């Protein structure tokens, strides 16, 4: 993929001393290490979306028009060149290619993650947003299959605060700001053993559904 994990760490350390280069290094980590494309996204400027639309439906959290995506596998040099064309853009990850996302309330997600780790379930990356959501990376196809999976598990009519994001969606990548609310962060960072092959949604869904249901009852 053009560089190693050790190389990225060294470059990232140097990038901190060079200001803007940090963004290019972060993009290169996503494309070169984890094999994910990165899409330049809008940001909030003085309280408004940088796209300039007064009635923007997703302020500071959508792809920039006509900005070119940095493809999966791009090297550090290629990522840095591409990102220099969109200074200040947020980093967005297109969903539905290497992964889909199971999106739940943050408190439910944190509790479910602890339980899953204790159970030894296979896990992919997990992000938490400043809007109070936890996002579990799972294998592609989860969004299309979620209704049937919930039905088979008996959770289809439980009114769960649980949804799946699939093709056509984008999520804000850590550490980018989401909609002016603050940075997205990792609860469970990507790693070589989980980024390329996140788990099937069905392996996590039972625990997530149970915790979401319990949290709703307690709330």
Secondary structure, DSSP 4 states (H G I P E B T S, - for coil): --S-HHHHHHHHHHHHTTTTHHHHHHHHIIIIIS---BEEE--EETTEETT--TT-TTTTSSBPTTPPPBPTT--HHHHHHHHHTTTTPEEEEESSSS-EEEEEEHHHHHHHHHHHHHHT-----EEE-TTSEEEEEE-TTHHHHHHHHHHHHT-TTS--SEEEE-TT-EEEPTTSB-TTS-B-EEEE---TTTSSSPPPHHHHHHHHHHHHHHHHHH-
